[in-house]
Amino acid sequence: MLTEPSRFDGSLAHLKSAAGALAALAVPAMRKDFLVDPYQVLEARVAGAGGVLVILRLVPRDELTALLDCAAALGLFVLLEAFDAHDIALMHELIAAHRGGNQLLAGVNCRDLATLKIEPQRLIELAPLLPKSVPRVAESGVVSAADAARVVAAGYSMALVGSALMQGKDPGALAAQLLAAGRAARRTT
């Protein structure tokens, strides 16, 4: 759940509402924001989040470690977000050094943070560089069943598809199509 208020109209109240609704389904909510301080990880937990997004290029290495340590102490999963090979190299280091009992996920975001333009080919180009020891997440760029099948074939096991669902006329139908295509691709991969 987006919680950044000025650029994305998000809030911690939205996260709390989503976490409450998803709890009945045993699905964790994730705080998707520009996290730079462990206090924000604590806020996420208080709002009911089961995990947080950590953008690797956003903060220095020692602060990344502090974010991961805080998330581990709170039992939150962490989606490590990369945009290029340099970010992925850092991701490998962080995963190798991680001693927490919480789940780490390796994500590639194909949305340019400066322009917000989506570059779907980035998902395919960077997939071979991702760690194989943790689940891989395709972030942005998955808007159709064909896209879902393509990222599964590239080695991703999950996808973030918020924008596609929010902009679609029938989000339930689109979600069902994405899941069906992803599962079918997984069976043939």
Secondary structure, DSSP 4 states (H G I P E B T S, - for coil): -B--HHHH---HHHHHHHHHHHHTTT---EEBS---SHHHHHHHHHTT-SEEEEEGGGS-HHHHHHHHHHHHHHT-EEEEEESSHHHHHHHHHHHHH---SS-EEEEEE-B-TTT--B-THHHHHHGGGS-SSS-EEEES---SHHHHHHHHHTT-SEEE-HHHHHHSS-HHHHHHHHHHHHHHHHHH-
